[in-house]
């Protein structure tokens, strides 16, 4: 298995994590086990907040990217938590590098350009290489629930494929793949 993997399911498995606490920046601790080391859990905190946690060596602790998932409360009980098994739910592991892209929108008012709203949208772009479309990328981009896990940095992201056009030759194409990162 590679260091960068996509996991996905058609119907997510609900998980009871119990109350959770922000242990330190980028580290969450739950009262109940979240899975095995390397598994991923998406926790919906509220209608406007969510976090994707990679389970650590201790089943009740996990890490997340505090640069993407901000404003996590110091203690919360998730409205819902969905589990992705790193062994059973592997969709795609042929990724050698990835980039994160940030799109910043700043809304201002009056001629003094006072900021009243700033929003950040994130994209994950995987490397430009030859891939098989059928039975590989097609499954990856059409699966409803997908997470991307970076095992080197112990972070994960809930992602969805945006839009693209693929021209294949003998079922192969060479292109990068861009996914939107869900921050809620």
N, C-alpha and C positions, 0 to 999 in steps of 0.2 A: 504494500500500500504506500502511496506517495505521501508527501508532507502536506499537500493541498488536495482536498477531496470535496466532492459534492455528494450530499446525502439527500434522499428524497422519498416521499411516500405520497400515495394518492389520498389516503385518509389518515391523518395523524393520530398517534396514540396519546390519549390524555394521561397526564401524570399528576399525582398529588405531591407537591413539594412541601406543603405546609408553609408556615410563616418563614420569610427569608429576611436576612439582614445584609446590608452592605458592610462587609467586614473591613475592607480597605478599598482604596480606589482600584477598580477593576476586579474585585473579588467579592463574590456573593456566597453566603453560607445559608443553607436551608436546614430545617429541623428533620426532614425526611430525606432519604437517599434520592439523588437525581439520576442515577444510572451508573455505568461503569466508566472508568477512565477513558477519555477520548470521545465519549458520547456527547450529543448536543441537545440542549433543552431550550425551547423558545417559551418565554414567560410573558404573558400579556398582563401588564400591571394595571392599566386603565384603558379607557377608550383612546387616549392620546399617547400612551407610553408602553413600551415593550423592551425586552432585552433578550439577546441570544447568548446563552452561557455554555461554555465548554467545560464538561465535568473534569475535575482534576483527579489526582491520585486518591484523594479522600472523597468518597461518594456524596458527601453533604456539602462539598465546596466546589465552586466553579469560577472560571475567569471569563471576562468579557472585555470588549474594546471600549474604554471610557471616552475615546475620541468620537465614536459614532453614537453610542448609546449614552446620552448625557441626562442629567437631572434624575438619576435613579434615586428614589427615596431611601433613607437610611434603614427603614424597615417596611415591609409590605407582605401581603399574602396575594399571590397571583390570582387574577380572575380565571385564568386558564393557563395550563402549561402543557406543551407538546414535546414528545420525546422522539429523538432520532438515534437509532442504534448504529454505531460506527461499523459494525460487522454486517448486519442484515440489510441496512438501507443504503448501501453504497451505490451511487448512480454513475459516477465518473471520477477517475483518478488520474487521468492523463493531463495534468497541469503542472508545468514546471515553474512558472512565474505568474504573478498577478499584480495589478495596479489598482489603487483606489482613486477615484476621481470625485472631486467635490464641486458641486454647482451651487454658488451663493447668489441669493436674490435679496436685495435690500430695497425696501419700500420707504420712500421719503415723502414729506409733505412740505408745502410752501416753497418760496424761493430761497429759503435758508437751508433747504435740504435736510431737515431734521428726520432722523431715522425713527420710524415707528414699528417696523417689523423687519426682522432678518430671518431668512430660512435657508437651511442647508439640505441639499439632496445629494445622495452618495450613489456612486456606481462602482461596480467591481468589474474589471476588464481582465480576462485571462489571455494568456499568451497567444501569439499568432503562429500557428503551426498546422500541419496537415492533420485533418481529422476525418473520421467516417461519419456521414450524416445519418444514415439509417442504422438503427440498433445501437446508436451511441449518443450523438448530439440530439437527435430527434427525441429520444426518451428524456434526456436531460431538460430540454427546453419545454417539453409538454407536461411534465410532472407538476401537479398543483402545489405541493409543499416541498420546497427545496432550501437547504442550507449549505453554505460553503464553510468549510473548516480549515483553518490554518494551524496545523499541529505544531509548527515551529514556535509560533508566538502564543499558542493556546487561546485563540480567539475564533469566533464563528459569526456568520451573518445570515439572516433570513433574506433570500434573494428571489427575484422573479425575472424572467427573461422579458426584455422589452419588445423589440421588433427588428427584423433584419431580413435580407434576401440572400439565399444561398444558391450558388451555381455550382453543381457538383460534376465532376468528371470521374466516372467509374466509382460513384458513391463517395468520392473524396473531395474535400475543399480545403483551402487554406485561408483562414481568417481568424481574427480575434473574436471573442464572444463577450458581449456587454450585458451585465445583469444589474437591475435596480436593487439597492439595498433598502429593505424595509426597516424603518426606525420606530415603528409603532407596534 
